[in-house]
Amino acid sequence: MLAVDRDQALAFRVAGHNVHARTDPLTAVAACAIQESPPGWWRVALHARAEGDVDSGKVLMVNAMRGAPHVVPVADAAVFTSALVPGDDGLKALIGSLVAKEVTEGGHSVREAVDLVMGAAREGLADGALGRDDFHQAMRERLPDTLLPWCRGCQSHHVRPGLWRALGPLGVTVMPDKATYALAPAASAEDAQHRSFPIEKSRAELVRRFLRCFGPATHTQLASWAQTAPAYAKELFATLDEELEPVKADGRKGFVLCGDVPRLEDPPAADGVRLLGGFDPYVSQPDRDSLAPETALRKRMFPAVGRPGVVLNEGELRGLWKGRKKGDRLDIEVTWLGKEVDIADEAAAIASLRGCETARVTGGAGRGA
């Protein structure tokens, strides 16, 4: 069995995410989708992976992995939505165990609750897209009280996020704009001609995309990343049994695609500096132990709130950063973890993406613009 060290595994993932060298925008999005949370940050992630902007007609935003909004290719949407959905026995994982417990205590099976929410959304959005507040009002008008618990944060009754976020994977809703919901396009015969992967093949492709970006990995890590049932993730891995190669990464067993073994053995060198947001797909990899081996560092990188971004230089973690807008300037404070590097150009680019004219870097090298 091939054995690789932590550095090889991370270099493999850096290349899988196209962070080692910029590619075309659609290829960058298609690798494993890009999370659009917090709002606006998907473009920062795209900048780290690609030159230029993506054709807006070729991507859409939808609640996908972990219920979070993601930008996905239109042609591959099923890979990042319907492929996440297990059978009835696994729906508990899709909506979250606490939500599943709550709906059960309210007298509904998880399947019944999901069906009711799907039906309410289809009716409520039949006349067009709705903003968040209007969407929730439409759901209130159509759902039983047992599915509308009191939310202390909102000071209102509304359907739990685990249920309405599942509408993306279930193929009911998309997000045409920030905090706006619309019915997903109907899967007509004409639409099918533009889909790279029919639904029946999307599950296998989900595993391939996951392993190209996050391998060596296991089915439990897939379940964590996608927020789906571990048993279902195991079934997905089993469908690709002949395509999988077992390897040991830093002493732990995982899998990569057979065709990716050469890239794992000799990962391509990463070029230049990248500033990644705290919820960037690479930073959000399920194997946090490899990304940040020290417990203290993991706590700093993944706090409950206020997650920092990371500085990569030639693919290696060099620092943590936080940005704050001050008028038309973006202030970036860096905490260096290794040798300081010049990040002025990347800071200026991110400032522009965040709607600022200039950037100021503090905390080390790269003060600028």
C-alpha positions as CSV (number, residue, x, y, z in Angstrom):
1,M,0.0,0.0,0.0
2,L,1.3,3.4,-1.0
3,A,2.2,5.6,2.0
4,V,2.6,9.3,1.9
5,D,3.4,12.0,4.5
6,R,1.3,14.9,5.5
7,D,3.0,17.4,3.1
8,Q,2.3,15.1,0.1
9,A,-1.3,14.8,1.0
10,L,-1.7,18.5,1.4
11,A,0.1,19.3,-1.8
12,F,-2.2,16.8,-3.6
13,R,-5.3,18.7,-2.2
14,V,-3.9,22.1,-3.1
15,A,-3.6,20.9,-6.7
16,G,-7.0,19.3,-6.6
17,H,-8.5,22.7,-5.6
18,N,-6.5,24.5,-8.4
19,V,-4.9,26.6,-5.7
20,H,-1.4,25.6,-7.0
21,A,-1.9,27.3,-10.3
22,R,-4.8,29.3,-11.6
23,T,-7.1,27.7,-14.2
24,D,-10.2,28.8,-16.1
25,P,-13.1,29.9,-13.9
26,L,-15.6,27.2,-14.7
27,T,-13.1,24.4,-14.1
28,A,-12.3,26.0,-10.7
29,V,-16.0,26.1,-9.7
30,A,-16.5,22.5,-10.9
31,A,-13.8,21.0,-8.8
32,C,-15.9,20.8,-5.7
33,A,-18.2,23.9,-5.9
34,I,-17.5,27.1,-4.0
35,Q,-19.3,28.1,-0.8
36,E,-20.9,31.5,-0.9
37,S,-20.9,32.1,2.9
38,P,-20.3,34.6,4.2
39,P,-21.9,36.5,1.3
40,G,-19.6,37.7,-1.4
41,W,-16.7,35.4,-0.4
42,W,-17.1,32.9,-3.3
43,R,-15.4,35.5,-5.6
44,V,-12.4,35.6,-3.2
45,A,-12.1,31.8,-3.5
46,L,-12.5,32.0,-7.3
47,H,-9.7,34.6,-7.5
48,A,-7.4,32.2,-5.7
49,R,-8.1,29.5,-8.3
50,A,-8.8,31.2,-11.6
51,E,-8.1,34.1,-13.9
52,G,-11.1,36.3,-14.7
53,D,-14.8,35.8,-13.9
54,V,-17.1,33.0,-14.7
55,D,-19.9,33.2,-17.2
56,S,-23.0,33.9,-15.0
57,G,-25.2,31.8,-17.2
58,K,-23.1,28.7,-16.5
59,V,-23.3,28.7,-12.7
60,L,-26.1,29.0,-10.2
61,M,-26.3,29.3,-6.4
62,V,-28.0,26.7,-4.3
63,N,-28.1,25.3,-0.8
64,A,-25.8,22.3,-1.2
65,M,-23.2,20.7,1.1
66,R,-24.0,21.2,4.8
67,G,-27.0,23.2,3.7
68,A,-24.7,26.2,2.9
69,P,-25.1,28.3,-0.2
70,H,-22.7,27.1,-2.9
71,V,-22.0,28.3,-6.4
72,V,-22.1,25.2,-8.7
73,P,-21.9,24.7,-12.5
74,V,-25.4,24.5,-14.0
75,A,-24.4,21.4,-16.0
76,D,-23.2,19.6,-12.9
77,A,-25.7,20.8,-10.4
78,A,-27.0,17.3,-9.6
79,V,-23.5,16.3,-8.5
80,F,-23.7,18.8,-5.6
81,T,-27.4,18.6,-4.8
82,S,-29.4,15.5,-5.6
83,A,-26.4,13.3,-5.1
84,L,-26.3,14.3,-1.5
85,V,-29.7,12.9,-0.7
86,P,-29.9,9.5,0.9
87,G,-32.9,7.2,1.1
88,D,-35.6,7.7,3.7
89,D,-33.5,6.0,6.4
90,G,-30.8,8.7,5.9
91,L,-32.9,11.8,5.8
92,K,-32.2,12.4,9.4
93,A,-28.6,13.3,8.6
94,L,-29.6,15.6,5.7
95,I,-31.8,17.8,7.9
96,G,-29.8,17.3,11.1
97,S,-30.4,15.1,14.1
98,L,-31.8,17.8,16.4
99,V,-34.3,18.9,13.7
100,A,-35.2,15.3,13.0
101,K,-35.9,14.7,16.7
102,E,-38.0,17.9,16.9
103,V,-40.2,17.0,14.0
104,T,-40.6,13.4,15.3
105,E,-41.7,14.8,18.7
106,G,-44.2,17.0,16.8
107,G,-45.8,13.9,15.4
108,H,-44.3,13.7,12.0
109,S,-41.9,11.2,10.4
110,V,-38.8,12.8,8.8
111,R,-40.1,11.8,5.4
112,E,-43.5,13.4,6.1
113,A,-41.9,16.6,7.3
114,V,-39.7,16.9,4.3
115,D,-42.6,16.3,1.9
116,L,-44.7,19.0,3.6
117,V,-41.9,21.5,3.4
118,M,-41.2,20.7,-0.2
119,G,-44.9,21.1,-1.1
120,A,-45.2,24.4,0.8
121,A,-42.1,25.8,-1.0
122,R,-43.4,24.8,-4.4
123,E,-46.7,26.5,-3.7
124,G,-45.2,29.6,-2.1
125,L,-42.7,30.2,-4.9
126,A,-45.1,29.4,-7.7
127,D,-45.5,33.0,-8.7
128,G,-41.8,33.9,-8.6
129,A,-38.7,34.4,-6.3
130,L,-39.1,35.6,-2.8
131,G,-36.7,37.3,-0.4
132,R,-36.0,35.5,2.9
133,D,-38.7,37.2,5.0
134,D,-41.4,36.7,2.4
135,F,-40.3,33.2,1.8
136,H,-40.7,32.3,5.5
137,Q,-44.1,34.0,5.5
138,A,-45.2,31.9,2.6
139,M,-44.1,28.8,4.5
140,R,-46.0,29.9,7.6
141,E,-49.2,30.2,5.6
142,R,-48.8,26.6,4.4
143,L,-47.3,24.5,7.1
144,P,-48.8,23.1,10.3
145,D,-47.8,24.7,13.6
146,T,-45.9,21.5,14.5
147,L,-43.3,22.5,11.8
148,L,-43.1,26.1,12.9
149,P,-41.4,26.3,16.2
150,W,-40.6,29.5,18.0
151,C,-37.2,31.0,17.2
152,R,-35.8,33.2,19.9
153,G,-33.2,34.7,17.6
154,C,-35.8,35.8,15.1
155,Q,-38.6,36.3,17.6
156,S,-41.0,34.5,15.3
157,H,-42.3,31.1,14.3
158,H,-40.6,29.6,11.2
159,V,-39.5,26.3,9.7
160,R,-36.2,25.1,11.0
161,P,-33.1,25.9,8.8
162,G,-32.3,22.2,8.5
163,L,-35.6,21.7,6.6
164,W,-35.6,24.7,4.3
165,R,-31.8,24.3,3.5
166,A,-32.5,20.7,2.4
167,L,-34.7,22.1,-0.4
168,G,-31.6,22.7,-2.4
169,P,-30.3,19.1,-2.4
170,L,-33.9,18.0,-2.8
171,G,-34.1,19.9,-6.1
172,V,-36.8,22.3,-5.1
173,T,-35.1,25.7,-4.7
174,V,-32.2,27.7,-6.0
175,M,-30.9,31.1,-4.9
176,P,-31.0,33.7,-7.7
177,D,-29.6,36.3,-5.3
178,K,-28.5,36.8,-1.7
179,A,-31.1,35.5,0.7
180,T,-33.5,35.0,-2.2
181,Y,-35.3,31.8,-3.1
182,A,-36.8,30.6,-6.3
183,L,-38.0,27.3,-7.7
184,A,-35.3,25.2,-9.3
185,P,-35.6,25.0,-13.1
186,A,-37.7,22.0,-14.2
187,A,-35.7,19.1,-15.5
188,S,-37.1,19.2,-19.0
189,A,-35.7,17.2,-21.9
190,E,-34.1,20.3,-23.2
191,D,-32.4,21.0,-19.9
192,A,-31.1,17.4,-19.8
193,Q,-29.1,18.0,-22.9
194,H,-27.0,20.6,-21.0
195,R,-26.4,18.4,-18.0
196,S,-23.0,16.8,-17.9
197,F,-24.2,14.1,-15.5
198,P,-27.6,12.5,-15.4
199,I,-28.9,12.1,-11.9
200,E,-28.3,8.4,-11.9
201,K,-24.5,9.0,-12.5
202,S,-24.2,12.1,-10.2
203,R,-23.6,10.0,-7.1
204,A,-20.5,8.4,-8.4
205,E,-19.3,11.7,-9.7
206,L,-19.7,13.3,-6.3
207,V,-17.3,10.8,-4.8
208,R,-14.8,11.5,-7.7
209,R,-14.9,15.2,-7.2
210,F,-14.5,14.8,-3.4
211,L,-11.5,12.5,-3.7
212,R,-9.8,14.7,-6.3
213,C,-10.0,17.6,-3.9
214,F,-9.8,16.0,-0.5
215,G,-8.1,12.6,-0.9
216,P,-6.7,10.5,0.6
217,A,-10.1,10.4,2.4
218,T,-12.7,8.0,3.8
219,H,-16.4,7.7,3.4
220,T,-16.9,9.1,6.9
221,Q,-15.1,12.3,5.8
222,L,-17.3,12.4,2.8
223,A,-20.4,12.2,5.1
224,S,-19.0,15.0,7.2
225,W,-18.2,17.3,4.3
226,A,-21.5,16.7,2.5
227,Q,-23.7,16.4,5.7
228,T,-25.2,13.1,4.7
229,A,-25.6,9.8,6.4
230,P,-22.4,7.8,6.9
231,A,-24.1,4.6,5.7
232,Y,-25.1,6.4,2.5
233,A,-21.6,7.7,2.0
234,K,-20.3,4.2,2.4
235,E,-22.7,3.0,-0.3
236,L,-21.4,5.8,-2.6
237,F,-17.8,4.7,-2.1
238,A,-18.8,1.1,-2.8
239,T,-20.2,2.1,-6.2
240,L,-16.6,3.2,-7.2
241,D,-14.8,0.2,-5.6
242,E,-12.9,-0.6,-8.8
243,E,-11.7,3.0,-9.2
244,L,-10.4,3.4,-5.6
245,E,-6.8,2.9,-4.5
246,P,-6.2,2.5,-0.7
247,V,-3.2,4.5,0.6
248,K,-1.9,5.6,4.0
249,A,-1.5,9.3,4.5
250,D,0.5,10.2,7.6
251,G,-0.2,6.7,9.0
252,R,-4.0,6.8,8.4
253,K,-5.8,4.8,5.7
254,G,-7.8,6.6,3.1
255,F,-8.5,6.3,-0.6
256,V,-7.7,8.2,-3.8
257,L,-8.9,7.5,-7.4
258,C,-6.6,5.1,-9.2
259,G,-6.0,7.7,-11.8
260,D,-4.8,10.2,-9.3
261,V,-2.1,8.0,-7.7
262,P,0.7,9.7,-9.9
263,R,-0.4,13.1,-8.6
264,L,-0.3,11.9,-5.1
265,E,3.2,10.4,-5.5
266,D,4.5,13.6,-7.1
267,P,2.2,16.5,-6.5
268,P,2.7,19.6,-8.8
269,A,4.5,22.5,-7.2
270,A,2.4,25.4,-6.0
271,D,3.1,28.8,-7.3
272,G,2.9,32.1,-5.5
273,V,0.8,33.5,-2.6
274,R,-2.9,33.0,-2.0
275,L,-5.2,34.5,0.6
276,L,-8.1,32.2,1.3
277,G,-11.2,33.0,3.3
278,G,-12.0,31.0,6.4
279,F,-14.8,29.1,4.6
280,D,-12.8,28.5,1.4
281,P,-13.3,24.9,0.2
282,Y,-9.6,24.1,0.8
283,V,-9.6,25.5,4.3
284,S,-12.9,23.7,5.1
285,Q,-11.5,20.2,4.2
286,P,-12.7,17.5,6.6
287,D,-9.1,16.5,7.5
288,R,-8.4,19.4,9.8
289,D,-5.6,17.5,11.6
290,S,-3.4,17.5,8.6
291,L,-4.1,21.1,7.8
292,A,-3.4,22.2,11.3
293,P,-1.6,19.4,13.3
294,E,-1.4,21.3,16.6
295,T,-4.5,21.5,18.7
296,A,-3.8,25.2,19.6
297,L,-3.6,26.1,15.9
298,R,-6.8,24.3,15.1
299,K,-8.6,26.2,17.8
300,R,-7.4,29.5,16.3
301,M,-8.3,28.5,12.7
302,F,-11.7,27.1,13.5
303,P,-13.4,29.1,16.3
304,A,-17.1,29.0,16.8
305,V,-17.4,32.6,15.4
306,G,-15.0,34.9,13.6
307,R,-13.1,32.3,11.6
308,P,-9.9,33.8,10.1
309,G,-8.6,33.3,6.6
310,V,-5.3,31.7,5.8
311,V,-2.2,32.8,3.9
312,L,-0.6,30.1,1.7
313,N,2.8,30.6,0.0
314,E,3.7,27.9,-2.5
315,G,0.9,25.8,-1.0
316,E,2.2,26.0,2.6
317,L,0.4,27.5,5.5
318,R,2.2,30.7,6.5
319,G,-0.3,32.8,8.4
320,L,-3.9,33.7,9.5
321,W,-5.6,36.9,8.4
322,K,-8.7,38.9,9.2
323,G,-10.1,41.7,7.1
324,R,-12.2,44.7,8.1
325,K,-13.6,47.4,5.9
326,K,-12.9,51.0,6.9
327,G,-14.6,53.3,4.4
328,D,-13.1,52.5,1.0
329,R,-10.1,50.7,2.5
330,L,-9.8,47.0,3.5
331,D,-7.6,46.6,6.5
332,I,-5.9,43.1,6.6
333,E,-4.3,42.0,9.8
334,V,-2.0,39.0,9.5
335,T,-0.7,36.7,12.2
336,W,2.3,35.0,10.8
337,L,2.9,31.3,11.5
338,G,6.1,31.0,9.4
339,K,8.3,33.2,7.4
340,E,6.6,36.4,6.3
341,V,5.8,36.9,2.6
342,D,4.7,39.8,0.5
343,I,1.0,39.7,0.1
344,A,0.4,43.2,-1.1
345,D,-0.8,42.3,-4.6
346,E,-3.2,39.6,-3.3
347,A,-4.5,42.0,-0.6
348,A,-5.2,44.7,-3.3
349,A,-7.0,42.2,-5.4
350,I,-9.2,41.0,-2.5
351,A,-9.9,44.6,-1.5
352,S,-11.3,45.2,-5.0
353,L,-13.4,42.1,-4.8
354,R,-14.8,43.2,-1.4
355,G,-15.8,46.6,-2.8
356,C,-12.8,48.6,-1.5
357,E,-10.4,50.8,-3.4
358,T,-7.2,50.1,-1.3
359,A,-5.8,47.6,1.1
360,R,-3.6,48.1,4.2
361,V,-1.8,45.1,5.6
362,T,-0.6,45.0,9.2
363,G,1.2,42.4,11.2
364,G,4.2,41.8,9.0
365,A,5.4,41.9,5.4
366,G,3.1,43.1,2.6
367,R,2.1,46.5,3.9
368,G,0.8,48.3,0.9
369,A,-1.4,49.8,-1.5
